[in-house]
Amino acid sequence: MIDDEAVVLESCKKILSSEGFGVALVPTVDDALALLEQERFALLLIDIKMPKRDGLSLMDVLRERREKIPIVVMSGY
């Protein structure tokens, strides 16, 4: 899960973990890209509005890399 708000990350982790899902939390697009180099994920939950690089820029990079990871886009706006 990629979101710049810690409360959102922790809330979603609590809910998803209680349903048996493993959850990795990262606050920035750059952190997400670094983690994606090390691990494989079944799904990405991406916030659209983030400082510096937004969720759309992450999706652009994943498309360029031809990654086939399902994505759920979120926004508080």
CNS distance restraints for C-alpha pairs under 8 A (distance, minus, plus):
assign (resid   1 and name CA) (resid   9 and name CA) 7.01 0.50 0.50
assign (resid   1 and name CA) (resid  23 and name CA) 7.08 0.50 0.50
assign (resid   1 and name CA) (resid  24 and name CA) 6.09 0.50 0.50
assign (resid   1 and name CA) (resid  25 and name CA) 5.03 0.50 0.50
assign (resid   1 and name CA) (resid  26 and name CA) 6.23 0.50 0.50
assign (resid   1 and name CA) (resid  44 and name CA) 5.84 0.50 0.50
assign (resid   1 and name CA) (resid  45 and name CA) 4.68 0.50 0.50
assign (resid   1 and name CA) (resid  46 and name CA) 6.06 0.50 0.50
assign (resid   2 and name CA) (resid   9 and name CA) 7.63 0.50 0.50
assign (resid   2 and name CA) (resid  25 and name CA) 6.24 0.50 0.50
assign (resid   2 and name CA) (resid  26 and name CA) 5.02 0.50 0.50
assign (resid   2 and name CA) (resid  27 and name CA) 5.59 0.50 0.50
assign (resid   2 and name CA) (resid  28 and name CA) 6.37 0.50 0.50
assign (resid   2 and name CA) (resid  29 and name CA) 7.02 0.50 0.50
assign (resid   2 and name CA) (resid  32 and name CA) 6.72 0.50 0.50
assign (resid   2 and name CA) (resid  44 and name CA) 7.62 0.50 0.50
assign (resid   2 and name CA) (resid  45 and name CA) 6.19 0.50 0.50
assign (resid   2 and name CA) (resid  46 and name CA) 4.94 0.50 0.50
assign (resid   2 and name CA) (resid  47 and name CA) 6.11 0.50 0.50
assign (resid   3 and name CA) (resid   8 and name CA) 7.12 0.50 0.50
assign (resid   3 and name CA) (resid   9 and name CA) 6.35 0.50 0.50
assign (resid   3 and name CA) (resid  25 and name CA) 7.93 0.50 0.50
assign (resid   3 and name CA) (resid  26 and name CA) 6.63 0.50 0.50
assign (resid   3 and name CA) (resid  27 and name CA) 4.98 0.50 0.50
assign (resid   3 and name CA) (resid  28 and name CA) 6.64 0.50 0.50
assign (resid   3 and name CA) (resid  46 and name CA) 6.49 0.50 0.50
assign (resid   3 and name CA) (resid  47 and name CA) 5.19 0.50 0.50
assign (resid   3 and name CA) (resid  50 and name CA) 7.10 0.50 0.50
assign (resid   4 and name CA) (resid  26 and name CA) 7.79 0.50 0.50
assign (resid   4 and name CA) (resid  27 and name CA) 4.41 0.50 0.50
assign (resid   4 and name CA) (resid  28 and name CA) 6.13 0.50 0.50
assign (resid   4 and name CA) (resid  47 and name CA) 7.84 0.50 0.50
assign (resid   4 and name CA) (resid  50 and name CA) 5.94 0.50 0.50
assign (resid   4 and name CA) (resid  51 and name CA) 7.68 0.50 0.50
assign (resid   5 and name CA) (resid   9 and name CA) 6.47 0.50 0.50
assign (resid   5 and name CA) (resid  27 and name CA) 7.03 0.50 0.50
assign (resid   6 and name CA) (resid  10 and name CA) 6.11 0.50 0.50
assign (resid   6 and name CA) (resid  27 and name CA) 7.43 0.50 0.50
assign (resid   7 and name CA) (resid  11 and name CA) 5.98 0.50 0.50
assign (resid   8 and name CA) (resid  12 and name CA) 6.08 0.50 0.50
assign (resid   9 and name CA) (resid  13 and name CA) 6.06 0.50 0.50
assign (resid   9 and name CA) (resid  25 and name CA) 6.34 0.50 0.50
assign (resid   9 and name CA) (resid  26 and name CA) 7.99 0.50 0.50
assign (resid  10 and name CA) (resid  14 and name CA) 6.10 0.50 0.50
assign (resid  11 and name CA) (resid  15 and name CA) 6.42 0.50 0.50
assign (resid  12 and name CA) (resid  16 and name CA) 5.97 0.50 0.50
assign (resid  13 and name CA) (resid  17 and name CA) 5.66 0.50 0.50
assign (resid  13 and name CA) (resid  23 and name CA) 6.10 0.50 0.50
assign (resid  13 and name CA) (resid  25 and name CA) 7.79 0.50 0.50
assign (resid  14 and name CA) (resid  18 and name CA) 6.13 0.50 0.50
assign (resid  15 and name CA) (resid  19 and name CA) 6.67 0.50 0.50
assign (resid  16 and name CA) (resid  20 and name CA) 6.63 0.50 0.50
assign (resid  16 and name CA) (resid  21 and name CA) 5.46 0.50 0.50
assign (resid  16 and name CA) (resid  22 and name CA) 7.54 0.50 0.50
assign (resid  16 and name CA) (resid  23 and name CA) 7.21 0.50 0.50
assign (resid  17 and name CA) (resid  21 and name CA) 4.92 0.50 0.50
assign (resid  17 and name CA) (resid  22 and name CA) 6.10 0.50 0.50
assign (resid  17 and name CA) (resid  23 and name CA) 6.80 0.50 0.50
assign (resid  26 and name CA) (resid  31 and name CA) 5.98 0.50 0.50
assign (resid  26 and name CA) (resid  32 and name CA) 5.98 0.50 0.50
assign (resid  27 and name CA) (resid  31 and name CA) 6.90 0.50 0.50
assign (resid  27 and name CA) (resid  32 and name CA) 7.82 0.50 0.50
assign (resid  28 and name CA) (resid  32 and name CA) 6.29 0.50 0.50
assign (resid  28 and name CA) (resid  50 and name CA) 7.52 0.50 0.50
assign (resid  28 and name CA) (resid  53 and name CA) 7.53 0.50 0.50
assign (resid  29 and name CA) (resid  33 and name CA) 6.19 0.50 0.50
assign (resid  29 and name CA) (resid  53 and name CA) 6.12 0.50 0.50
assign (resid  29 and name CA) (resid  54 and name CA) 6.89 0.50 0.50
assign (resid  29 and name CA) (resid  55 and name CA) 7.08 0.50 0.50
assign (resid  29 and name CA) (resid  58 and name CA) 6.08 0.50 0.50
assign (resid  30 and name CA) (resid  34 and name CA) 6.27 0.50 0.50
assign (resid  30 and name CA) (resid  53 and name CA) 7.94 0.50 0.50
assign (resid  31 and name CA) (resid  35 and name CA) 6.19 0.50 0.50
assign (resid  32 and name CA) (resid  36 and name CA) 6.06 0.50 0.50
assign (resid  33 and name CA) (resid  37 and name CA) 6.45 0.50 0.50
assign (resid  33 and name CA) (resid  58 and name CA) 7.82 0.50 0.50
assign (resid  34 and name CA) (resid  38 and name CA) 6.98 0.50 0.50
assign (resid  35 and name CA) (resid  39 and name CA) 6.11 0.50 0.50
assign (resid  36 and name CA) (resid  40 and name CA) 6.38 0.50 0.50
assign (resid  36 and name CA) (resid  41 and name CA) 7.72 0.50 0.50
assign (resid  41 and name CA) (resid  69 and name CA) 7.17 0.50 0.50
assign (resid  42 and name CA) (resid  69 and name CA) 6.35 0.50 0.50
assign (resid  42 and name CA) (resid  70 and name CA) 7.01 0.50 0.50
assign (resid  43 and name CA) (resid  69 and name CA) 5.84 0.50 0.50
assign (resid  43 and name CA) (resid  70 and name CA) 5.03 0.50 0.50
assign (resid  43 and name CA) (resid  71 and name CA) 5.82 0.50 0.50
assign (resid  43 and name CA) (resid  72 and name CA) 7.61 0.50 0.50
assign (resid  44 and name CA) (resid  69 and name CA) 7.01 0.50 0.50
assign (resid  44 and name CA) (resid  70 and name CA) 6.37 0.50 0.50
assign (resid  44 and name CA) (resid  71 and name CA) 4.79 0.50 0.50
assign (resid  44 and name CA) (resid  72 and name CA) 6.20 0.50 0.50
assign (resid  45 and name CA) (resid  71 and name CA) 5.95 0.50 0.50
assign (resid  45 and name CA) (resid  72 and name CA) 4.84 0.50 0.50
assign (resid  45 and name CA) (resid  73 and name CA) 5.99 0.50 0.50
assign (resid  45 and name CA) (resid  74 and name CA) 6.98 0.50 0.50
assign (resid  46 and name CA) (resid  55 and name CA) 5.83 0.50 0.50
assign (resid  46 and name CA) (resid  71 and name CA) 7.08 0.50 0.50
assign (resid  46 and name CA) (resid  72 and name CA) 6.24 0.50 0.50
assign (resid  46 and name CA) (resid  73 and name CA) 5.00 0.50 0.50
assign (resid  46 and name CA) (resid  74 and name CA) 5.87 0.50 0.50
assign (resid  47 and name CA) (resid  54 and name CA) 7.55 0.50 0.50
assign (resid  47 and name CA) (resid  55 and name CA) 5.62 0.50 0.50
assign (resid  47 and name CA) (resid  73 and name CA) 5.97 0.50 0.50
assign (resid  47 and name CA) (resid  74 and name CA) 4.72 0.50 0.50
assign (resid  47 and name CA) (resid  75 and name CA) 5.53 0.50 0.50
assign (resid  48 and name CA) (resid  54 and name CA) 5.59 0.50 0.50
assign (resid  48 and name CA) (resid  55 and name CA) 4.23 0.50 0.50
assign (resid  48 and name CA) (resid  56 and name CA) 6.26 0.50 0.50
assign (resid  48 and name CA) (resid  73 and name CA) 6.64 0.50 0.50
assign (resid  48 and name CA) (resid  74 and name CA) 6.19 0.50 0.50
assign (resid  48 and name CA) (resid  75 and name CA) 5.71 0.50 0.50
assign (resid  49 and name CA) (resid  54 and name CA) 5.49 0.50 0.50
assign (resid  49 and name CA) (resid  55 and name CA) 6.59 0.50 0.50
assign (resid  49 and name CA) (resid  75 and name CA) 6.76 0.50 0.50
assign (resid  50 and name CA) (resid  54 and name CA) 4.81 0.50 0.50
assign (resid  50 and name CA) (resid  55 and name CA) 7.05 0.50 0.50
assign (resid  53 and name CA) (resid  57 and name CA) 6.17 0.50 0.50
assign (resid  53 and name CA) (resid  58 and name CA) 7.55 0.50 0.50
assign (resid  54 and name CA) (resid  58 and name CA) 6.74 0.50 0.50
assign (resid  55 and name CA) (resid  59 and name CA) 6.34 0.50 0.50
assign (resid  55 and name CA) (resid  73 and name CA) 7.87 0.50 0.50
assign (resid  56 and name CA) (resid  60 and name CA) 6.24 0.50 0.50
assign (resid  57 and name CA) (resid  61 and name CA) 6.37 0.50 0.50
assign (resid  58 and name CA) (resid  62 and name CA) 6.27 0.50 0.50
assign (resid  59 and name CA) (resid  63 and name CA) 6.07 0.50 0.50
assign (resid  60 and name CA) (resid  64 and name CA) 6.22 0.50 0.50
assign (resid  61 and name CA) (resid  65 and name CA) 6.23 0.50 0.50
assign (resid  62 and name CA) (resid  66 and name CA) 6.08 0.50 0.50
assign (resid  62 and name CA) (resid  67 and name CA) 5.27 0.50 0.50
assign (resid  63 and name CA) (resid  67 and name CA) 6.07 0.50 0.50
